[in-house]
Amino acid sequence: MTRLATFSDAKGPRLGAVLEDGRILDLAATGGLPADMLSLIDAGPGALAAARALAAAPPAAGVLPAGSYTLLAPVPRPRRNVFCVGRNYMDHVAEGDRTRGITQSELPKFPQFFTKAPETVIAPEAPIPPHTGVTEWLDYEVELACVIGREGTNISREDALSHVFGWTIGNDVTGRELQRRYGQWFKGKSLDRSCPLGPWIVPADELDALNTGIRCFVNGEKRQDSHTSKMIFDVREIIHQLSLGFTLRPGDVIITGTPEGVGYAMQPPRTLKPGDVIRCEIDGIGTLTNTVAES
């Protein structure tokens, strides 16, 4: 599996490929490749093929030992807002409706799009602010994240996956009462540092992202456990619908909805507190872990 990452050490942030033993290949130092992830995506299929070839047979001179670097979000600063889909797993729709006293859930007829500001994106292991005094209902949402690799408008469902550069993991941290208070979801979803992303990008054709397991743990307790095949609108439909009359650009990030098991819908509700450790997992990608800061 190719694991394309953005990492940093004393020389600063740059493009790398994480190897199976935890070492990292400094792709920016190998010559001929871009220095950052967005530039690699912009460079097209040839640059991606070169990066994959180097990761498969890494030159010794470009490999850094495990523990000598820090992973950043694979796309540390998206060019535009992170595009998001709400209410995209039936059981999550049902649990949300129950909290509002609705017993007969209705499937959304179209994807429910919203965004998170680009400044929300943070790295694996980076602290999530508790936002004390702003929200008392901080919550987690593990999500499959899709990174666009090829520009397109009015993309057909059949052609949608050809526009994907790769896959990573997102955690759509949310202030629940803010999400409801303001009607539209942007405010509750765009708290500072509320979008952990990572740990790396797996190229599109190396994972059947429409058919893989997805889970979230809080302090080691499994809270969410589902499968991307249970999405109401799969990634192909999301890309198709989002691109209607709207140009998707290389480097755009789309997080595709969360399954059931969020904290606010539990009985009693169990929202996030300072010190809580959230571990998001997607089979075939890896693990994204972050902790709510103490203050």
C-alpha positions in Angstrom: 0.0 0.0 0.0 1.3 3.5 -0.9 0.9 6.0 1.9 1.5 9.5 0.7 2.1 11.9 3.6 3.0 15.5 4.5 5.6 15.4 7.2 7.9 17.8 9.0 11.3 17.7 10.8 14.0 20.3 11.4 14.0 21.0 7.6 10.4 22.0 7.6 7.2 20.4 6.0 7.4 18.4 2.8 6.1 15.5 0.8 6.9 11.9 1.9 5.8 8.3 1.6 5.5 6.3 4.9 7.0 2.9 4.6 5.7 -0.3 6.2 8.2 -0.2 9.1 7.4 3.4 10.0 10.3 5.0 8.2 9.5 7.7 5.7 10.9 8.4 2.2 11.6 12.1 1.7 10.0 12.4 -1.8 10.9 16.0 -2.0 14.6 15.1 -1.7 14.6 12.5 -4.5 14.6 15.0 -7.3 12.0 15.6 -9.9 9.0 15.5 -7.6 7.0 18.4 -6.1 7.8 19.4 -2.6 4.2 19.4 -1.3 1.0 17.4 -1.6 -1.1 19.9 -3.5 1.7 20.4 -6.1 1.9 16.6 -6.5 -1.8 16.4 -7.1 -1.6 19.3 -9.6 1.3 17.6 -11.4 -1.0 14.8 -12.5 -0.9 11.0 -13.0 2.8 10.9 -14.1 4.0 12.5 -10.9 1.8 10.1 -8.8 3.2 7.1 -10.7 6.8 8.3 -10.0 6.0 8.8 -6.3 4.5 5.3 -6.1 7.5 3.7 -7.9 9.9 5.4 -5.4 7.8 4.3 -2.5 7.9 0.7 -3.8 11.7 0.7 -4.1 12.9 3.5 -1.9 16.5 4.8 -2.4 18.4 4.4 0.9 19.7 8.0 0.8 16.2 9.4 1.0 14.8 7.4 3.9 14.4 8.9 7.3 14.1 6.7 10.5 10.8 6.2 12.3 10.5 8.7 15.1 12.5 11.4 13.4 9.6 13.2 11.8 6.1 14.4 12.6 3.1 13.7 10.4 1.0 16.7 9.4 -2.4 16.6 7.8 -1.8 15.2 4.2 -3.4 18.3 2.8 -2.4 20.7 5.6 -4.3 23.7 4.2 -7.0 22.9 1.6 -7.3 25.6 -1.1 -11.0 25.9 -0.3 -13.4 24.9 2.4 -13.6 21.1 3.2 -16.8 19.9 1.5 -19.0 17.7 3.7 -22.1 15.5 3.5 -24.5 15.2 6.4 -27.0 12.4 7.3 -25.4 9.9 4.9 -25.9 6.6 6.8 -29.5 5.5 7.5 -28.8 4.4 11.1 -27.2 7.8 11.8 -30.3 9.5 10.3 -32.4 7.4 12.6 -30.4 8.1 15.8 -30.5 11.9 15.1 -34.2 11.8 14.5 -34.7 10.0 17.8 -33.1 12.8 19.7 -35.8 15.1 18.2 -38.6 12.7 19.0 -39.1 11.6 15.4 -39.8 7.9 15.3 -40.3 7.4 11.5 -37.1 8.4 9.7 -37.1 9.5 6.1 -34.1 9.0 3.8 -32.7 12.2 2.3 -33.6 12.5 -1.4 -30.3 14.3 -2.2 -26.9 14.6 -0.4 -27.0 17.3 2.3 -23.9 19.4 1.6 -22.2 21.8 4.0 -18.6 22.9 4.5 -15.9 23.3 7.2 -13.5 26.2 6.9 -10.0 25.3 5.7 -8.5 26.5 9.0 -10.3 23.7 10.8 -7.8 21.1 9.4 -5.3 19.7 11.9 -2.7 16.9 11.9 -2.8 13.4 13.4 -2.0 13.6 17.1 -2.7 17.4 17.2 -4.9 18.6 20.1 -8.5 19.4 19.5 -9.6 22.5 21.5 -12.4 21.8 24.0 -14.0 25.2 23.2 -15.1 25.6 26.8 -17.7 28.3 27.1 -18.5 28.0 23.4 -20.0 24.5 23.3 -21.0 22.0 25.9 -21.8 19.4 23.2 -18.5 18.7 21.5 -18.8 15.5 19.4 -16.9 13.2 17.1 -17.7 11.8 13.6 -15.4 9.4 11.8 -15.6 9.9 8.0 -14.1 8.6 4.8 -12.3 11.6 3.1 -12.0 11.8 -0.7 -9.2 13.9 -2.2 -10.0 15.1 -5.8 -7.2 14.7 -8.3 -8.7 15.9 -11.6 -10.8 19.0 -12.3 -14.4 18.4 -13.4 -17.8 20.0 -13.7 -21.1 18.1 -14.2 -19.2 14.8 -13.6 -21.2 11.7 -14.3 -21.7 9.1 -11.7 -20.0 6.6 -14.0 -16.9 8.8 -14.3 -16.7 10.0 -10.8 -14.0 7.8 -9.4 -11.6 8.8 -12.2 -11.5 12.2 -10.6 -10.3 10.9 -7.2 -6.6 11.2 -6.3 -6.9 9.2 -3.1 -8.5 8.5 0.3 -7.8 9.5 3.8 -9.7 9.7 7.2 -11.5 12.7 8.6 -13.0 13.5 12.0 -15.8 16.0 11.7 -15.7 17.4 15.2 -18.9 19.3 15.9 -20.4 21.7 18.4 -23.9 20.1 18.4 -25.9 22.9 20.0 -24.3 25.4 17.6 -25.1 23.1 14.7 -28.8 23.4 15.7 -28.8 27.0 17.0 -27.8 28.7 13.7 -30.0 26.6 11.4 -27.3 26.1 8.8 -24.5 23.8 10.0 -21.4 25.8 9.1 -21.0 27.5 12.5 -21.2 24.3 14.5 -18.9 22.5 12.1 -16.2 25.1 11.7 -14.9 25.6 15.2 -11.1 26.2 15.1 -9.1 22.9 14.7 -12.2 20.8 14.4 -11.2 18.7 11.4 -8.4 16.2 12.1 -7.3 14.7 8.8 -4.9 11.9 8.0 -2.7 10.1 8.6 -1.8 9.9 4.9 -3.5 9.5 1.5 -3.9 6.1 -0.1 -4.1 6.4 -3.9 -7.5 5.9 -5.3 -7.0 2.6 -7.1 -5.3 1.0 -4.1 -8.5 0.9 -2.0 -12.2 -0.1 -2.7 -13.4 2.8 -0.6 -17.0 2.0 -1.4 -16.7 -1.2 0.4 -14.6 -1.0 3.6 -14.9 -0.9 7.4 -15.1 2.3 9.3 -14.9 2.7 13.1 -14.3 5.2 15.9 -13.1 4.7 19.5 -13.2 7.1 22.4 -10.7 6.3 25.2 -10.5 2.8 23.8 -14.3 2.2 23.8 -15.8 1.5 20.4 -18.5 4.0 19.6 -18.9 3.7 15.8 -18.6 0.5 13.8 -20.0 0.4 10.3 -19.1 0.0 6.6 -18.9 2.5 3.7 -21.3 0.2 1.7 -24.0 1.5 4.0 -23.8 5.0 2.8 -27.1 6.4 1.4 -25.2 8.2 -1.3 -21.9 6.6 -2.2 -18.8 8.5 -3.2 -19.7 8.3 -6.9 -23.1 9.9 -6.3 -21.6 12.5 -3.9 -19.0 13.6 -6.6 -21.7 13.7 -9.3 -24.2 15.8 -7.3 -21.6 18.2 -5.9 -20.1 18.8 -9.3 -23.4 19.8 -10.9 -22.8 23.4 -12.1 -19.8 23.5 -9.7 -16.2 22.8 -10.6 -14.3 20.4 -8.4 -10.6 21.2 -8.4 -7.5 19.1 -7.7 -6.8 19.1 -4.0 -10.4 19.6 -2.9 -11.3 17.4 0.1 -14.7 15.9 0.6 -15.7 14.1 3.8 -18.6 11.8 3.1 -20.7 11.4 6.2 -20.5 9.5 9.5 -22.2 6.3 10.6 -24.3 5.8 13.8 -22.8 5.9 17.3 -22.1 9.6 17.8 -22.0 10.9 21.4 -25.0 13.2 21.4 -27.4 10.4 20.3 -26.4 8.0 23.1 -28.6 7.5 26.2 -27.5 9.4 28.2 -25.5 11.7 25.8 -21.7 11.2 26.0 -20.0 14.2 24.4 -16.3 14.9 24.4 -14.4 16.2 27.4 -10.8 17.5 27.9 -8.5 14.5 27.9 -10.6 12.3 25.7 -8.7 10.4 23.0 -10.5 9.8 19.7 -9.2 7.1 17.4 -10.7 6.9 13.9 -10.1 3.8 11.8 -10.8 2.9 8.2 -9.7 -0.5 6.9 -7.2 -0.1 4.1 -6.1 3.3 5.2 -5.1 3.3 8.8 -5.7 5.1 12.1 -6.2 8.8 12.9 -5.8 9.7 16.6 -6.4 13.0 18.4 -6.9 14.1 21.9 -9.2 16.9 23.3 -6.9 19.4 24.9 -7.1 20.1 28.7 -7.7 23.8 28.1 
